[in-house]
């Protein structure tokens, strides 16, 4: 099984690279043949990635979310799966190129960092912890998609406003499509981040009852949850413009990135235990 895992580790970045090329072709050529090949390869790649994750879990005897290489691959898988569902729901394919560029780099880095023989602390194999980490990976994967399409929305919006019809404009998707992609992804991310917070509270009380609840990473999680809660509230209750929501989404992503840097390198946090 180890040889098979090593082979798939090499194959996955190659498949995502091919998908970048195919979806780039779709930008300039909407032939049914190219569309069919792209959709089929995307599905096949997703199945292979799911199989890889399942085999890795069987090989290591735990769900693979405890090392950087495993987390990168799992993030790529969840982003791919969420985008696959969104693509079929919204019937928009021209945005895929941007997603697959991100997926390629995530899986490429994972291929270098993955260690099939690395030992793992037993506490990190507890079911509640694995569920907690899995939910936060899915949540941040959805919020990544939300932010990516918010950025594309803002670029296209300002390009149209200034009558600069460059590459983004030629990709032929509308501001409305980008807004729908971003908003649906934001809802998914918010719901799963809520699950993450709840499972984190339950697991900490069970595994480490003496630890303080409000460590830096927990505070940041509440802040991110609040930002995307406002994002959803602004859409439904306040009817905020898509531009305002896009800026809010990008701001939330900035908080996520800042927290990863500040909490992991400058502050002491319980979430550094792994």
C-alpha positions in Angstrom: 0.0 0.0 0.0 2.9 2.4 0.7 4.0 2.2 -2.9 0.5 3.0 -4.1 0.3 6.0 -1.8 3.6 7.3 -3.0 2.5 6.9 -6.6 -0.8 8.8 -6.0 1.2 11.5 -4.2 3.0 12.1 -7.4 0.0 11.7 -9.7 -2.3 14.2 -8.0 -0.4 17.4 -8.6 0.0 16.3 -12.2 -3.7 15.8 -12.6 -4.5 19.2 -11.1 -1.9 20.8 -13.4 -3.7 19.2 -16.4 -7.0 20.6 -15.1 -5.5 24.1 -15.0 -4.7 23.7 -18.7 -8.1 22.3 -19.6 -10.1 24.9 -17.8 -7.9 27.6 -19.3 -8.9 26.3 -22.7 -12.5 26.7 -21.7 -11.9 30.4 -21.2 -11.4 30.8 -25.0 -13.1 27.7 -26.4 -16.4 26.4 -25.1 -16.5 23.3 -27.3 -18.6 20.5 -26.0 -15.7 18.1 -26.3 -13.4 20.2 -24.1 -16.2 20.7 -21.6 -16.9 17.0 -21.4 -13.2 16.1 -21.1 -12.7 18.7 -18.4 -15.7 17.6 -16.3 -14.8 13.9 -16.6 -11.1 14.5 -15.6 -12.2 16.7 -12.7 -14.5 13.9 -11.4 -11.8 11.3 -11.9 -9.2 13.4 -10.1 -11.7 14.0 -7.2 -12.3 10.2 -6.9 -8.6 9.5 -6.9 -8.0 12.1 -4.2 -10.8 10.7 -2.1 -9.3 7.2 -2.6 -5.9 8.5 -1.6 -7.2 10.0 1.6 -9.1 6.8 2.5 -6.0 4.7 1.8 -3.8 7.1 3.9 -6.3 6.8 6.7 -6.2 3.0 6.6 -2.4 2.9 6.3 -1.9 5.3 9.3 -4.9 4.0 11.3 -6.3 7.5 11.8 -7.9 10.2 9.7 -5.0 12.1 8.1 -5.2 15.6 9.6 -2.3 15.8 12.1 0.7 16.8 10.0 1.3 19.7 7.6 1.4 17.5 4.6 -1.8 15.7 5.5 -3.6 19.0 6.2 -2.5 20.5 2.9 -3.8 17.5 1.0 -7.0 17.4 2.9 -7.5 21.1 2.3 -7.0 20.6 -1.4 -9.5 17.7 -1.3 -12.2 19.7 0.4 -11.7 22.7 -1.8 -12.0 20.5 -4.9 -15.1 18.8 -3.5 -16.9 22.0 -2.6 -16.1 23.5 -5.9 -17.3 20.4 -7.7 -20.6 20.7 -5.9 -20.8 24.5 -6.6 -19.9 24.1 -10.2 -22.8 21.7 -10.8 -25.2 23.7 -8.8 -24.5 27.1 -10.4 -23.6 25.7 -13.9 -20.5 27.9 -14.2 -17.2 26.4 -15.3 -15.0 29.4 -16.3 -13.9 30.1 -12.8 -12.3 26.6 -12.4 -8.9 27.7 -13.6 -8.3 29.8 -10.5 -9.4 27.0 -8.2 -7.1 24.5 -9.8 -4.1 26.8 -9.6 -4.6 26.8 -5.8 -5.2 23.1 -5.7 -2.1 22.3 -7.6 0.1 24.3 -5.2 -1.5 22.8 -2.2 -1.1 19.3 -3.4 2.4 20.0 -4.8 3.5 21.2 -1.3 1.8 18.2 0.3 3.8 15.8 -1.9 7.0 17.3 -0.5 5.9 17.4 3.2 3.9 14.2 3.5 5.6 11.6 5.7 4.1 8.2 5.7 6.2 7.0 8.7 5.8 10.0 11.0 4.6 9.0 14.5 1.6 10.9 16.0 0.7 11.6 19.6 -2.2 9.5 20.7 -4.2 12.5 21.9 -4.2 13.7 18.3 -5.9 10.5 17.2 -9.0 10.9 19.4 -12.3 10.9 17.4 -13.5 14.3 18.7 -10.1 15.9 17.8 -10.1 14.5 14.3 -13.7 15.7 13.8 -12.8 19.1 15.1 -9.8 19.5 12.8 -11.7 18.1 9.8 -14.5 20.6 10.3 -12.1 23.5 10.5 -10.3 22.4 7.4 -13.6 22.2 5.5 -14.7 25.6 6.9 -11.5 27.3 5.9 -11.6 25.6 2.5 -15.1 27.0 1.9 -14.0 30.5 3.1 -11.0 30.3 0.8 -13.3 29.8 -2.2 -15.5 32.6 -0.8 -12.5 35.0 -0.7 -11.1 33.9 -4.1 -14.3 34.8 -5.9 -14.7 38.0 -3.8 -11.3 39.1 -5.1 -12.2 38.2 -8.7 -15.5 40.0 -8.2 -13.7 43.2 -7.0 -11.1 43.0 -9.8 -13.8 42.6 -12.5 -16.0 45.3 -10.9 -13.3 47.9 -10.9 -12.1 46.9 -14.4 -15.7 47.4 -15.7 -16.0 50.7 -13.9 -12.8 52.0 -15.4 -13.5 50.4 -18.8 -10.4 48.2 -18.6 -11.3 45.1 -20.5 -8.3 42.8 -19.7 -7.9 39.1 -19.1 -10.4 38.9 -16.2 -13.1 40.4 -18.4 -12.4 37.9 -21.2 -13.1 35.0 -19.0 -16.8 35.7 -19.6 -18.5 35.2 -16.2 -20.8 37.8 -14.7 -20.6 39.8 -11.5 -23.8 38.0 -10.4 -22.2 34.6 -10.9 -19.2 35.5 -8.8 -21.3 36.9 -6.1 -23.4 33.7 -5.9 -20.3 31.6 -5.8 -18.8 33.7 -3.0 -22.0 33.9 -0.9 -22.8 30.1 -1.0 -19.2 29.3 -0.1 -19.4 31.8 2.8 -22.5 30.1 4.1 -20.9 26.7 4.0 -17.8 28.1 5.7 -19.8 29.8 8.4 -21.8 26.7 9.3 -18.8 24.5 9.5 -16.8 27.1 11.5 -19.7 27.0 14.0 -19.3 23.2 14.1 -15.6 23.7 14.7 -16.1 26.0 17.6 -18.7 23.7 19.3 -16.5 20.6 18.9 -13.5 22.4 20.0 -15.2 23.4 23.3 -16.5 19.9 23.9 -13.1 18.3 23.1 -11.1 20.7 25.3 -13.4 20.1 28.3 -13.0 16.3 27.9 -9.3 16.1 27.1 -7.8 19.2 28.8 -10.3 20.4 31.4 -7.7 22.6 33.2 -6.8 24.7 30.1 -8.2 28.2 29.8 -10.9 28.5 27.1 -10.0 31.9 25.7 -6.5 31.4 24.2 -5.5 33.5 21.3 -6.5 31.1 18.5 -10.0 30.7 20.1 -10.5 34.4 20.3 -9.5 34.7 16.6 -11.9 31.9 15.7 -14.7 33.9 17.3 -13.7 37.0 15.5 -13.6 35.2 12.1 -17.0 33.6 12.9 -18.4 37.1 13.7 -17.1 38.6 10.4 -18.7 35.9 8.3 -21.8 36.0 10.4 -22.1 39.7 9.5 -21.4 38.7 5.9 -24.5 36.5 5.9 -26.6 39.0 7.9 -25.6 41.8 5.5 -26.8 39.8 2.5 -30.2 38.7 3.9 -31.2 41.3 6.4 -29.5 44.5 5.2 -29.4 43.8 1.4 -25.8 45.0 1.3 -24.2 45.3 -2.1 -22.1 42.5 -3.5 -19.1 44.9 -3.5 -19.4 45.6 0.2 -19.8 41.9 1.0 -16.7 41.1 -1.2 -14.6 43.6 0.8 -15.9 42.0 4.0 -15.0 38.5 2.8 -11.5 39.7 1.9 -11.1 41.3 5.3 -12.1 38.0 6.9 -9.4 36.2 5.0 -6.9 38.8 6.1 -7.8 38.0 9.7 -7.4 34.3 9.1 -3.9 34.8 7.5 -2.9 37.3 10.2 -4.0 34.9 12.9 -2.0 32.0 11.5 1.2 34.2 11.5 0.6 36.0 14.8 -0.7 33.1 16.9 1.8 30.5 15.6 4.9 32.7 15.7 4.4 35.5 18.1 1.9 34.3 20.8 1.6 31.3 23.1 -1.5 29.3 22.2 -2.8 25.8 23.1 -3.2 25.3 19.4 0.5 25.0 19.0 0.5 21.7 20.8 0.6 19.6 17.6 
